[in-house]
């Protein structure tokens, strides 16, 4: 291999590497947080964003009131206990005293 051939290979590899780096798009984080069953999708001048931070549809609708937003159910909700986030279990000493 002569010097000219090596220089061409280095140049071709440099161009290929530069094109690959420039063509790569940034990766976005997961949009839907799995900890809450309701998400707020807000529409702004800069685009839209989704915020999953609501335990009930009513909470989300209160936050969306008067804004360019809508509420939707979280397709990735992963709460297997069935209780909304933030709901605490009753202490055992009170559980027997309170009848529901």
Rosetta silent file (secondary structure, phi, psi, omega in degrees, C-alpha in Angstrom):
SEQUENCE: XXXXXXXXXXXXXXXXXXXXXXXXXXXXXXXXXXXXXXXXXXXXXXXXXXXXXXXXXXXXXXXXXXXXXXXXXXXXXXXXXXXXXXXXXXXXXXXXXXXX
SCORE:     score description
SCORE:     0.000 S_00000001
   1 L     0.000  127.323 -179.978    0.000    0.000    0.000 S_00000001
   2 L   -92.118  176.293 -175.864    1.479    3.324   -0.984 S_00000001
   3 H   -65.502  -38.239 -178.442    1.080    6.712    0.713 S_00000001
   4 H   -65.526  -42.697  179.447   -1.522    7.969   -1.757 S_00000001
   5 H   -65.872  -39.574  177.893   -3.793    4.961   -1.209 S_00000001
   6 H   -64.635  -41.663  179.520   -3.475    5.293    2.575 S_00000001
   7 H   -64.206  -39.376  178.860   -4.338    9.005    2.413 S_00000001
   8 H   -66.547  -41.025  178.754   -7.449    8.268    0.316 S_00000001
   9 H   -65.051  -41.673  178.309   -8.591    5.599    2.775 S_00000001
  10 H   -64.028  -42.035  178.269   -8.090    7.933    5.743 S_00000001
  11 H   -63.418  -44.943  179.723  -10.001   10.692    3.940 S_00000001
  12 H   -63.151  -41.828  178.442  -12.869    8.325    3.044 S_00000001
  13 H   -65.590  -38.394  177.971  -13.055    7.066    6.639 S_00000001
  14 H   -65.041  -43.697  178.985  -13.068   10.653    7.958 S_00000001
  15 H   -64.619  -43.976  179.366  -15.898   11.648    5.606 S_00000001
  16 H   -62.716  -43.076  178.475  -17.907    8.548    6.504 S_00000001
  17 H   -64.658  -43.146  179.038  -17.451    9.160   10.237 S_00000001
  18 H   -63.647  -42.791  179.664  -18.419   12.843    9.904 S_00000001
  19 H   -64.372  -39.401  178.705  -21.530   11.989    7.876 S_00000001
  20 H   -64.056  -44.015 -179.875  -22.583    9.387   10.448 S_00000001
  21 H   -67.349  -37.723  179.965  -22.212   11.839   13.334 S_00000001
  22 H   -73.774  -29.168 -178.758  -24.078   14.604   11.521 S_00000001
  23 H   -82.520  -16.455 -178.326  -26.940   12.320   10.481 S_00000001
  24 L   -67.977  136.415  178.073  -27.524   10.974   13.996 S_00000001
  25 L  -102.496  150.005  179.790  -30.614   12.384   15.684 S_00000001
  26 L   -68.236  146.058 -179.971  -30.839   12.992   19.419 S_00000001
  27 L   -94.271  132.128  179.272  -32.652   10.353   21.416 S_00000001
  28 L   -92.645  149.781  176.640  -35.531   11.525   23.609 S_00000001
  29 L   -69.816  166.681  179.143  -36.267   10.105   27.011 S_00000001
  30 L   -59.955  129.300 -177.042  -39.385    8.043   27.577 S_00000001
  31 L   -72.178  -42.884 -174.274  -42.372   10.358   27.279 S_00000001
  32 L   -96.361  117.463  175.584  -44.753    8.464   29.517 S_00000001
  33 L   -77.786  128.576 -174.268  -43.739    8.019   33.170 S_00000001
  34 L   -76.075   -1.748 -175.344  -45.053    4.626   34.308 S_00000001
  35 L   -86.828   -9.797 -176.782  -45.850    5.773   37.877 S_00000001
  36 L  -130.259  140.477 -176.135  -49.039    7.738   37.172 S_00000001
  37 L   -80.555  -14.046 -175.903  -52.207    6.637   35.345 S_00000001
  38 E  -126.495  137.165 -179.506  -53.080   10.023   33.792 S_00000001
  39 E  -120.175  151.200  175.524  -50.988   12.276   31.542 S_00000001
  40 E  -109.100  124.389  176.620  -51.362   15.895   30.446 S_00000001
  41 E  -106.141  111.441 -176.705  -50.476   16.641   26.831 S_00000001
  42 E  -104.297  138.758  179.070  -49.751   20.361   26.455 S_00000001
  43 E  -110.599  124.853 -179.075  -49.477   22.156   23.121 S_00000001
  44 E  -128.116  178.360  177.569  -47.231   25.234   22.934 S_00000001
  45 L   -62.903  -34.764 -177.876  -45.630   27.396   20.269 S_00000001
  46 L   -81.501   -4.345 -178.167  -42.464   25.308   20.562 S_00000001
  47 E   133.815 -145.480  179.626  -44.319   22.026   20.072 S_00000001
  48 E  -133.009  158.239  172.560  -45.920   19.675   22.521 S_00000001
  49 E  -145.619  154.858 -178.683  -44.904   17.824   25.643 S_00000001
  50 E  -118.286  130.876 -179.023  -46.455   15.118   27.767 S_00000001
  51 E  -125.350  114.143  179.356  -46.306   15.161   31.551 S_00000001
  52 E  -101.123   95.295 -177.165  -47.506   12.087   33.438 S_00000001
  53 E  -146.620   26.845 -174.517  -47.910   13.274   37.018 S_00000001
  54 E  -125.176  134.861 -179.300  -51.593   12.895   37.830 S_00000001
  55 L   -84.011  -26.667 -179.181  -53.336   10.249   39.918 S_00000001
  56 L  -134.264  160.238  177.515  -56.831   11.031   38.635 S_00000001
  57 H   -66.607  -33.804  179.393  -58.419   12.439   35.512 S_00000001
  58 H   -63.552  -41.446  177.275  -59.981   15.218   37.633 S_00000001
  59 H   -60.518  -44.886 -178.991  -56.541   16.396   38.814 S_00000001
  60 H   -64.901  -43.281 -179.176  -55.305   16.507   35.236 S_00000001
  61 H   -64.998  -33.432  176.024  -58.392   18.340   33.986 S_00000001
  62 H   -65.870  -39.212  179.012  -57.966   20.968   36.707 S_00000001
  63 H   -71.641  -31.033 -177.003  -54.373   21.533   35.562 S_00000001
  64 H   -83.394  -12.936 -176.248  -55.403   21.628   31.895 S_00000001
  65 L   -60.238  126.047  177.302  -58.218   24.145   32.424 S_00000001
  66 L    82.446    1.470 -179.821  -57.585   27.315   30.433 S_00000001
  67 L  -114.541  166.234  172.547  -54.487   25.938   28.705 S_00000001
  68 L   -83.141   76.429 -175.588  -53.909   24.374   25.345 S_00000001
  69 E  -147.811  161.851  174.834  -53.827   20.905   26.860 S_00000001
  70 E  -142.085  156.335  179.705  -55.704   17.647   27.067 S_00000001
  71 E  -103.546  144.397  178.569  -55.703   14.716   29.475 S_00000001
  72 E  -146.858  156.739  178.615  -55.161   11.137   28.426 S_00000001
  73 E   -76.179  145.536 -177.658  -54.671    7.777   30.063 S_00000001
  74 L   -81.421  114.128 -179.138  -51.092    6.615   30.388 S_00000001
  75 L   -70.232  -13.780 -178.662  -50.579    3.559   28.144 S_00000001
  76 L  -109.816   17.661 -179.315  -47.457    2.621   30.139 S_00000001
  77 L   -59.926  127.889 -174.511  -48.972    2.906   33.604 S_00000001
  78 L  -120.574   28.754 -179.579  -47.326    0.224   35.713 S_00000001
  79 L   -84.179  106.034 -177.821  -49.043    0.391   39.105 S_00000001
  80 L   -85.846  -14.693 -178.709  -49.855   -3.224   39.931 S_00000001
  81 L   -77.172  -19.758 -179.928  -51.235   -2.502   43.404 S_00000001
  82 L    84.826   -5.951  178.799  -54.276   -0.694   41.981 S_00000001
  83 L   -93.852  143.187  177.739  -53.846    2.246   44.373 S_00000001
  84 L   -67.356  152.797  178.283  -53.167    5.718   42.996 S_00000001
  85 L   -57.372  139.627  178.635  -49.699    7.150   43.626 S_00000001
  86 L    91.766  -13.315  178.252  -49.483    8.881   46.976 S_00000001
  87 L   -75.060  125.422 -177.813  -52.217    6.737   48.545 S_00000001
  88 L   -99.161  151.292  176.046  -50.896    5.470   51.844 S_00000001
  89 L   -79.032  143.088  178.403  -51.799    2.279   53.565 S_00000001
  90 L   -68.560  137.089  176.646  -53.628    2.608   56.851 S_00000001
  91 L   -59.049  146.455 -175.338  -51.447    1.730   59.846 S_00000001
  92 H   -60.209  -34.087 -177.738  -52.237   -1.752   61.176 S_00000001
  93 H   -68.957  -24.791  178.006  -53.256   -0.455   64.628 S_00000001
  94 H   -92.564  -18.953 -174.645  -55.998    1.690   63.046 S_00000001
  95 H   -61.713  -37.643 -178.801  -57.182   -0.864   60.524 S_00000001
  96 L   -78.099  -22.752 -175.959  -59.174   -2.863   63.099 S_00000001
  97 L   -85.472  -24.906 -175.559  -60.770    0.206   64.704 S_00000001
  98 L  -100.197  123.836  176.958  -62.143    1.760   61.517 S_00000001
  99 L  -105.576  138.068 -177.567  -65.059   -0.004   59.824 S_00000001
 100 L  -110.460    0.000    0.000  -65.835    0.807   56.245 S_00000001
